[in-house]
Every structure is written in C-alpha cells, then in structure tokens.
Amino acid sequence: MSEEKSQHGGGRPEMVENGVIVKRKGDDWIVYLVGQEDDYETFETDKEALRRADEISDEYESYVQMVDEDGDIDENMSYDDVK
C-alpha cells in the first residue's frame, strides 16, 4: 500500500483506499477495489471492465489502475480520465 500512496502523492488518502483495479486473470478481466481482491467482478473484455471501473471510480472519485497478471501497473487514471 505504501507504494501506491507514493504514486499518488499522498493527496487524498480516500482515493488510495478506494482505488479501482482492472486486472487480466486468465482469459477474463476482473475489477475490484484496493484491499478487496477476493470480492471482484469478471468481464470478458477490457472495455467492459473499464466501463465498470469507471462507474465505481466516479462514485468514489478515486483512481483506476490497469494491472497486468504479474501485478505491475500498466496505467494509472483518475476517475475523470477513464474512457
């Protein structure tokens, strides 16, 4: 978690706690809140997953991270940048 905080400059702690992760898992894409990896939604495409992540991030005014299967961050987006 400290790694995520440093990436976001420590501006709004609730953004770090309510960040939305979009991650490839096998043939699917999963979406979950930071710290709630066991409670996720599954989608067939990255576009569907990003659409859902956008809805969640708008609600929490938080960020979205696209993460690869190894856990490396591919992209960071703020709640108003998700397309």
MOPAC internal coordinates of N, CA, C and O (Angstrom, degrees):
PM7 1SCF
backbone

  N    0.0000 0     0.00 0     0.00 0    0    0    0
  C    1.4473 1     0.00 0     0.00 0    1    0    0
  C    1.5237 1   110.12 1     0.00 0    2    1    0
  O    1.2310 1   119.20 1   143.20 1    3    2    1
  N    1.3222 1   119.14 1   -36.80 1    3    2    1
  C    1.4577 1   119.74 1  -179.07 1    5    3    2
  C    1.5188 1   111.16 1   -61.87 1    6    5    3
  O    1.2310 1   119.95 1   147.76 1    7    6    5
  N    1.3312 1   117.69 1   -32.24 1    7    6    5
  C    1.4503 1   121.30 1   176.98 1    9    7    6
  C    1.5238 1   110.31 1   -62.56 1   10    9    7
  O    1.2310 1   119.93 1   137.95 1   11   10    9
  N    1.3417 1   117.74 1   -42.05 1   11   10    9
  C    1.4555 1   121.32 1   178.73 1   13   11   10
  C    1.5182 1   110.77 1   -65.52 1   14   13   11
  O    1.2310 1   120.00 1   138.54 1   15   14   13
  N    1.3225 1   117.61 1   -41.46 1   15   14   13
  C    1.4555 1   120.60 1  -179.44 1   17   15   14
  C    1.5182 1   110.54 1   -60.47 1   18   17   15
  O    1.2310 1   120.25 1   138.94 1   19   18   17
  N    1.3220 1   117.13 1   -41.06 1   19   18   17
  C    1.4533 1   119.20 1  -179.31 1   21   19   18
  C    1.5234 1   110.97 1   -67.35 1   22   21   19
  O    1.2310 1   119.51 1   147.58 1   23   22   21
  N    1.3043 1   118.54 1   -32.42 1   23   22   21
  C    1.4568 1   121.35 1   179.09 1   25   23   22
  C    1.5168 1   111.48 1   -69.46 1   26   25   23
  O    1.2310 1   119.89 1   155.12 1   27   26   25
  N    1.2981 1   117.82 1   -24.88 1   27   26   25
  C    1.4565 1   121.37 1  -176.67 1   29   27   26
  C    1.5179 1   111.93 1  -105.18 1   30   29   27
  O    1.2310 1   120.24 1  -168.76 1   31   30   29
  N    1.3081 1   117.15 1    11.24 1   31   30   29
  C    1.4419 1   121.49 1   174.16 1   33   31   30
  C    1.5140 1   115.37 1    66.01 1   34   33   31
  O    1.2310 1   119.40 1  -171.41 1   35   34   33
  N    1.3118 1   118.75 1     8.59 1   35   34   33
  C    1.4494 1   121.66 1   177.73 1   37   35   34
  C    1.5187 1   113.60 1    68.14 1   38   37   35
  O    1.2310 1   119.73 1  -165.01 1   39   38   37
  N    1.3355 1   118.12 1    14.99 1   39   38   37
  C    1.4574 1   121.74 1  -175.89 1   41   39   38
  C    1.5082 1   114.48 1   -60.62 1   42   41   39
  O    1.2310 1   119.74 1   115.62 1   43   42   41
  N    1.2981 1   118.11 1   -64.38 1   43   42   41
  C    1.4643 1   121.93 1  -178.94 1   45   43   42
  C    1.5148 1   108.48 1  -123.43 1   46   45   43
  O    1.2310 1   119.86 1   -75.73 1   47   46   45
  N    1.3301 1   117.87 1   104.27 1   47   46   45
  C    1.4682 1   120.39 1  -176.44 1   49   47   46
  C    1.5187 1   113.13 1   -57.80 1   50   49   47
  O    1.2310 1   119.37 1   147.30 1   51   50   49
  N    1.3330 1   118.80 1   -32.70 1   51   50   49
  C    1.4630 1   119.68 1  -179.52 1   53   51   50
  C    1.5193 1   111.28 1   -64.90 1   54   53   51
  O    1.2310 1   119.90 1   154.46 1   55   54   53
  N    1.3423 1   117.79 1   -25.54 1   55   54   53
  C    1.4620 1   120.07 1   176.75 1   57   55   54
  C    1.5191 1   110.34 1   -66.66 1   58   57   55
  O    1.2310 1   120.48 1   140.07 1   59   58   57
  N    1.3231 1   116.69 1   -39.93 1   59   58   57
  C    1.4571 1   120.13 1   179.14 1   61   59   58
  C    1.5149 1   109.74 1   -66.13 1   62   61   59
  O    1.2310 1   120.29 1   135.63 1   63   62   61
  N    1.3258 1   117.05 1   -44.37 1   63   62   61
  C    1.4568 1   121.15 1  -178.25 1   65   63   62
  C    1.5153 1   112.13 1   -67.67 1   66   65   63
  O    1.2310 1   119.70 1   149.55 1   67   66   65
  N    1.3227 1   118.17 1   -30.45 1   67   66   65
  C    1.4581 1   121.52 1  -176.47 1   69   67   66
  C    1.5191 1   112.97 1  -108.59 1   70   69   67
  O    1.2310 1   120.31 1  -160.66 1   71   70   69
  N    1.3162 1   117.01 1    19.34 1   71   70   69
  C    1.4556 1   120.19 1   178.22 1   73   71   70
  C    1.5164 1   110.78 1   -60.52 1   74   73   71
  O    1.2310 1   121.27 1   -29.72 1   75   74   73
  N    1.3260 1   115.17 1   150.28 1   75   74   73
  C    1.4562 1   121.72 1  -179.41 1   77   75   74
  C    1.5210 1   108.13 1  -111.17 1   78   77   75
  O    1.2310 1   120.99 1   -50.12 1   79   78   77
  N    1.3132 1   115.72 1   129.88 1   79   78   77
  C    1.4551 1   121.84 1  -178.79 1   81   79   78
  C    1.5277 1   109.57 1  -107.23 1   82   81   79
  O    1.2310 1   120.97 1   -45.62 1   83   82   81
  N    1.3291 1   115.76 1   134.38 1   83   82   81
  C    1.4684 1   122.95 1   172.61 1   85   83   82
  C    1.5250 1   105.38 1  -116.03 1   86   85   83
  O    1.2310 1   120.63 1   -58.97 1   87   86   85
  N    1.3381 1   116.41 1   121.03 1   87   86   85
  C    1.4593 1   120.28 1  -172.45 1   89   87   86
  C    1.5149 1   111.14 1  -138.75 1   90   89   87
  O    1.2310 1   120.96 1   -39.98 1   91   90   89
  N    1.3037 1   115.77 1   140.02 1   91   90   89
  C    1.4598 1   122.12 1   174.68 1   93   91   90
  C    1.5236 1   108.25 1   -75.00 1   94   93   91
  O    1.2310 1   120.64 1   -48.36 1   95   94   93
  N    1.3401 1   116.37 1   131.64 1   95   94   93
  C    1.4712 1   121.02 1   177.21 1   97   95   94
  C    1.5167 1   106.82 1  -138.03 1   98   97   95
  O    1.2310 1   120.97 1   -78.22 1   99   98   97
  N    1.3221 1   115.74 1   101.78 1   99   98   97
  C    1.4592 1   120.14 1  -175.51 1  101   99   98
  C    1.5130 1   110.05 1    64.60 1  102  101   99
  O    1.2310 1   120.58 1    54.28 1  103  102  101
  N    1.3303 1   116.50 1  -125.72 1  103  102  101
  C    1.4660 1   121.14 1   178.52 1  105  103  102
  C    1.5208 1   112.50 1   -89.48 1  106  105  103
  O    1.2310 1   120.04 1   175.21 1  107  106  105
  N    1.3199 1   117.53 1    -4.79 1  107  106  105
  C    1.4653 1   121.78 1  -175.00 1  109  107  106
  C    1.5216 1   111.24 1  -109.46 1  110  109  107
  O    1.2310 1   121.77 1    -7.50 1  111  110  109
  N    1.3234 1   114.22 1   172.50 1  111  110  109
  C    1.4616 1   123.37 1   173.01 1  113  111  110
  C    1.5192 1   107.06 1  -118.54 1  114  113  111
  O    1.2310 1   120.26 1   -44.68 1  115  114  113
  N    1.3306 1   117.12 1   135.32 1  115  114  113
  C    1.4519 1   120.17 1   179.21 1  117  115  114
  C    1.5360 1   109.71 1  -116.44 1  118  117  115
  O    1.2310 1   121.41 1   -27.25 1  119  118  117
  N    1.3319 1   114.91 1   152.75 1  119  118  117
  C    1.4591 1   122.56 1   179.74 1  121  119  118
  C    1.5188 1   107.32 1  -129.87 1  122  121  119
  O    1.2310 1   120.84 1   -49.67 1  123  122  121
  N    1.3400 1   116.00 1   130.33 1  123  122  121
  C    1.4621 1   119.76 1   177.99 1  125  123  122
  C    1.5200 1   110.01 1  -154.96 1  126  125  123
  O    1.2310 1   120.76 1   -17.99 1  127  126  125
  N    1.3149 1   116.16 1   162.01 1  127  126  125
  C    1.4579 1   122.02 1   175.39 1  129  127  126
  C    1.5244 1   109.56 1   -82.07 1  130  129  127
  O    1.2310 1   120.87 1   -31.63 1  131  130  129
  N    1.3251 1   115.94 1   148.37 1  131  130  129
  C    1.4639 1   121.16 1   176.13 1  133  131  130
  C    1.5243 1   109.37 1   -53.43 1  134  133  131
  O    1.2310 1   121.05 1   -47.06 1  135  134  133
  N    1.3199 1   115.60 1   132.94 1  135  134  133
  C    1.4578 1   120.90 1   178.60 1  137  135  134
  C    1.5200 1   113.90 1    83.32 1  138  137  135
  O    1.2310 1   120.26 1   179.20 1  139  138  137
  N    1.3276 1   117.10 1    -0.80 1  139  138  137
  C    1.4668 1   120.86 1  -179.79 1  141  139  138
  C    1.5230 1   110.26 1  -128.07 1  142  141  139
  O    1.2310 1   121.00 1  -132.66 1  143  142  141
  N    1.3192 1   115.70 1    47.34 1  143  142  141
  C    1.4552 1   122.00 1  -175.36 1  145  143  142
  C    1.5250 1   113.89 1   -61.21 1  146  145  143
  O    1.2310 1   120.06 1   154.16 1  147  146  145
  N    1.3177 1   117.49 1   -25.84 1  147  146  145
  C    1.4604 1   120.43 1  -178.88 1  149  147  146
  C    1.5221 1   112.57 1   -81.26 1  150  149  147
  O    1.2310 1   120.17 1   168.77 1  151  150  149
  N    1.3273 1   117.29 1   -11.23 1  151  150  149
  C    1.4628 1   122.65 1  -178.75 1  153  151  150
  C    1.5275 1   108.01 1  -114.47 1  154  153  151
  O    1.2310 1   120.76 1   -93.78 1  155  154  153
  N    1.3481 1   116.15 1    86.22 1  155  154  153
  C    1.4538 1   119.91 1  -174.90 1  157  155  154
  C    1.5161 1   112.05 1  -128.74 1  158  157  155
  O    1.2310 1   121.86 1   -18.00 1  159  158  157
  N    1.3370 1   114.05 1   162.00 1  159  158  157
  C    1.4628 1   121.85 1   174.66 1  161  159  158
  C    1.5274 1   107.27 1  -107.97 1  162  161  159
  O    1.2310 1   120.27 1   -33.81 1  163  162  161
  N    1.3238 1   117.09 1   146.19 1  163  162  161
  C    1.4566 1   122.52 1  -176.65 1  165  163  162
  C    1.5264 1   110.38 1  -112.43 1  166  165  163
  O    1.2310 1   121.15 1   -40.88 1  167  166  165
  N    1.3342 1   115.41 1   139.12 1  167  166  165
  C    1.4575 1   121.93 1   179.83 1  169  167  166
  C    1.5245 1   109.64 1  -134.85 1  170  169  167
  O    1.2310 1   120.69 1   -25.94 1  171  170  169
  N    1.3239 1   116.29 1   154.06 1  171  170  169
  C    1.4601 1   120.86 1  -178.82 1  173  171  170
  C    1.5212 1   112.66 1   -80.15 1  174  173  171
  O    1.2310 1   119.94 1   151.44 1  175  174  173
  N    1.3385 1   117.71 1   -28.56 1  175  174  173
  C    1.4656 1   120.26 1  -177.63 1  177  175  174
  C    1.5238 1   110.88 1  -127.19 1  178  177  175
  O    1.2310 1   121.40 1   -21.45 1  179  178  177
  N    1.3311 1   114.92 1   158.55 1  179  178  177
  C    1.4578 1   119.55 1   177.00 1  181  179  178
  C    1.5249 1   111.00 1   -66.71 1  182  181  179
  O    1.2310 1   119.59 1   148.29 1  183  182  181
  N    1.3322 1   118.39 1   -31.71 1  183  182  181
  C    1.4667 1   121.07 1   178.74 1  185  183  182
  C    1.5266 1   111.22 1   -64.89 1  186  185  183
  O    1.2310 1   120.26 1   137.51 1  187  186  185
  N    1.3256 1   117.11 1   -42.49 1  187  186  185
  C    1.4668 1   120.46 1   177.26 1  189  187  186
  C    1.5346 1   110.05 1   -63.58 1  190  189  187
  O    1.2310 1   120.66 1   137.25 1  191  190  189
  N    1.3220 1   116.34 1   -42.75 1  191  190  189
  C    1.4633 1   121.04 1  -179.44 1  193  191  190
  C    1.5293 1   110.42 1   -64.76 1  194  193  191
  O    1.2310 1   120.27 1   137.52 1  195  194  193
  N    1.3262 1   117.10 1   -42.48 1  195  194  193
  C    1.4642 1   119.88 1   179.01 1  197  195  194
  C    1.5208 1   111.70 1   -66.84 1  198  197  195
  O    1.2310 1   120.19 1   144.89 1  199  198  197
  N    1.3143 1   117.25 1   -35.11 1  199  198  197
  C    1.4660 1   120.45 1   177.29 1  201  199  198
  C    1.5348 1   109.77 1   -61.27 1  202  201  199
  O    1.2310 1   120.69 1   134.73 1  203  202  201
  N    1.3365 1   116.28 1   -45.27 1  203  202  201
  C    1.4608 1   120.46 1   179.25 1  205  203  202
  C    1.5340 1   110.83 1   -67.72 1  206  205  203
  O    1.2310 1   120.32 1   138.48 1  207  206  205
  N    1.3256 1   116.98 1   -41.52 1  207  206  205
  C    1.4626 1   120.90 1   178.21 1  209  207  206
  C    1.5261 1   110.11 1   -61.30 1  210  209  207
  O    1.2310 1   120.04 1   142.67 1  211  210  209
  N    1.3269 1   117.53 1   -37.33 1  211  210  209
  C    1.4586 1   121.73 1   177.67 1  213  211  210
  C    1.5270 1   110.66 1   -62.42 1  214  213  211
  O    1.2310 1   120.16 1   135.89 1  215  214  213
  N    1.3304 1   117.30 1   -44.11 1  215  214  213
  C    1.4681 1   120.80 1   178.04 1  217  215  214
  C    1.5221 1   111.38 1   -59.16 1  218  217  215
  O    1.2310 1   120.96 1   134.42 1  219  218  217
  N    1.3286 1   115.77 1   -45.58 1  219  218  217
  C    1.4638 1   120.64 1  -178.40 1  221  219  218
  C    1.5297 1   110.45 1   -67.47 1  222  221  219
  O    1.2310 1   120.32 1   135.06 1  223  222  221
  N    1.3241 1   117.00 1   -44.94 1  223  222  221
  C    1.4657 1   119.82 1  -177.44 1  225  223  222
  C    1.5222 1   111.64 1   -67.27 1  226  225  223
  O    1.2310 1   119.95 1   147.14 1  227  226  225
  N    1.3333 1   117.71 1   -32.86 1  227  226  225
  C    1.4626 1   120.19 1   175.52 1  229  227  226
  C    1.5285 1   110.50 1   -64.02 1  230  229  227
  O    1.2310 1   121.00 1   139.47 1  231  230  229
  N    1.3214 1   115.69 1   -40.53 1  231  230  229
  C    1.4646 1   120.65 1  -179.72 1  233  231  230
  C    1.5279 1   111.24 1   -62.74 1  234  233  231
  O    1.2310 1   120.55 1   137.13 1  235  234  233
  N    1.3317 1   116.55 1   -42.87 1  235  234  233
  C    1.4622 1   121.41 1  -176.93 1  237  235  234
  C    1.5329 1   112.82 1   -94.21 1  238  237  235
  O    1.2310 1   120.02 1   174.83 1  239  238  237
  N    1.3283 1   117.56 1    -5.17 1  239  238  237
  C    1.4652 1   122.52 1  -172.26 1  241  239  238
  C    1.5229 1   109.50 1    49.63 1  242  241  239
  O    1.2310 1   121.21 1  -127.77 1  243  242  241
  N    1.3225 1   115.28 1    52.23 1  243  242  241
  C    1.4580 1   121.67 1  -176.48 1  245  243  242
  C    1.5248 1   110.00 1  -120.19 1  246  245  243
  O    1.2310 1   121.20 1     5.46 1  247  246  245
  N    1.2995 1   115.31 1  -174.54 1  247  246  245
  C    1.4550 1   121.22 1  -178.32 1  249  247  246
  C    1.5302 1   110.76 1   -97.40 1  250  249  247
  O    1.2310 1   121.40 1   -14.18 1  251  250  249
  N    1.3263 1   114.93 1   165.82 1  251  250  249
  C    1.4620 1   122.61 1   173.79 1  253  251  250
  C    1.5222 1   106.89 1  -124.47 1  254  253  251
  O    1.2310 1   120.82 1   -44.87 1  255  254  253
  N    1.3194 1   116.05 1   135.13 1  255  254  253
  C    1.4576 1   120.83 1   174.12 1  257  255  254
  C    1.5184 1   108.76 1  -120.91 1  258  257  255
  O    1.2310 1   121.06 1   -47.84 1  259  258  257
  N    1.3242 1   115.58 1   132.16 1  259  258  257
  C    1.4614 1   120.39 1   169.50 1  261  259  258
  C    1.5211 1   106.04 1   -92.83 1  262  261  259
  O    1.2310 1   120.89 1   -53.40 1  263  262  261
  N    1.3277 1   115.91 1   126.60 1  263  262  261
  C    1.4544 1   122.49 1  -174.71 1  265  263  262
  C    1.5200 1   108.70 1  -123.91 1  266  265  263
  O    1.2310 1   120.48 1   -41.91 1  267  266  265
  N    1.3425 1   116.70 1   138.09 1  267  266  265
  C    1.4601 1   118.72 1   177.09 1  269  267  266
  C    1.5272 1   110.05 1   -81.76 1  270  269  267
  O    1.2310 1   120.64 1    -3.61 1  271  270  269
  N    1.3159 1   116.39 1   176.39 1  271  270  269
  C    1.4749 1   120.38 1  -175.47 1  273  271  270
  C    1.5217 1   113.08 1   -63.71 1  274  273  271
  O    1.2310 1   120.12 1   159.12 1  275  274  273
  N    1.3382 1   117.38 1   -20.88 1  275  274  273
  C    1.4616 1   121.12 1   178.77 1  277  275  274
  C    1.5186 1   112.27 1   -85.75 1  278  277  275
  O    1.2310 1   120.54 1   175.73 1  279  278  277
  N    1.3489 1   116.58 1    -4.27 1  279  278  277
  C    1.4555 1   120.61 1  -179.75 1  281  279  278
  C    1.5149 1   114.00 1    91.08 1  282  281  279
  O    1.2310 1   120.29 1  -175.99 1  283  282  281
  N    1.3334 1   117.04 1     4.01 1  283  282  281
  C    1.4624 1   120.79 1   178.02 1  285  283  282
  C    1.5203 1   109.63 1   -81.13 1  286  285  283
  O    1.2310 1   120.50 1   -39.88 1  287  286  285
  N    1.3221 1   116.65 1   140.12 1  287  286  285
  C    1.4593 1   121.64 1  -178.47 1  289  287  286
  C    1.5244 1   109.82 1   -78.19 1  290  289  287
  O    1.2310 1   120.67 1   -56.63 1  291  290  289
  N    1.3404 1   116.33 1   123.37 1  291  290  289
  C    1.4528 1   121.86 1   176.71 1  293  291  290
  C    1.5182 1   111.07 1   -89.27 1  294  293  291
  O    1.2310 1   120.49 1   143.37 1  295  294  293
  N    1.3311 1   116.68 1   -36.63 1  295  294  293
  C    1.4600 1   120.13 1  -175.37 1  297  295  294
  C    1.5248 1   110.37 1  -158.15 1  298  297  295
  O    1.2310 1   120.76 1   -38.52 1  299  298  297
  N    1.3401 1   116.16 1   141.48 1  299  298  297
  C    1.4582 1   123.68 1   173.51 1  301  299  298
  C    1.5119 1   108.62 1  -112.21 1  302  301  299
  O    1.2310 1   120.13 1   -43.84 1  303  302  301
  N    1.3244 1   117.36 1   136.16 1  303  302  301
  C    1.4620 1   121.62 1   177.47 1  305  303  302
  C    1.5166 1   108.60 1  -137.53 1  306  305  303
  O    1.2310 1   120.33 1   -35.82 1  307  306  305
  N    1.3262 1   116.98 1   144.18 1  307  306  305
  C    1.4489 1   119.83 1   172.39 1  309  307  306
  C    1.5271 1   107.18 1   -84.19 1  310  309  307
  O    1.2310 1   120.39 1   -13.32 1  311  310  309
  N    1.3230 1   116.86 1   166.68 1  311  310  309
  C    1.4654 1   120.13 1  -174.77 1  313  311  310
  C    1.5182 1   113.31 1   -58.83 1  314  313  311
  O    1.2310 1   119.57 1   153.87 1  315  314  313
  N    1.3201 1   118.42 1   -26.13 1  315  314  313
  C    1.4570 1   119.23 1  -179.96 1  317  315  314
  C    1.5263 1   113.29 1   -94.76 1  318  317  315
  O    1.2310 1   120.05 1  -178.96 1  319  318  317
  N    1.3538 1   117.51 1     1.04 1  319  318  317
  C    1.4614 1   121.55 1   178.53 1  321  319  318
  C    1.5230 1   114.06 1   -97.72 1  322  321  319
  O    1.2310 1   119.90 1   166.25 1  323  322  321
  N    1.3228 1   117.79 1   -13.75 1  323  322  321
  C    1.4612 1   121.14 1  -174.68 1  325  323  322
  C    1.5170 1   109.36 1   -69.38 1  326  325  323
  O    1.2310 1   121.11 1   -48.21 1  327  326  325
  N    1.3323 1   115.49 1   131.79 1  327  326  325
  C    1.4643 1   119.98 1  -178.88 1  329  327  326
  C    1.4970 1   110.55 1  -118.40 1  330  329  327
  O    1.2310 1   120.10 1   180.00 1  331  330  329

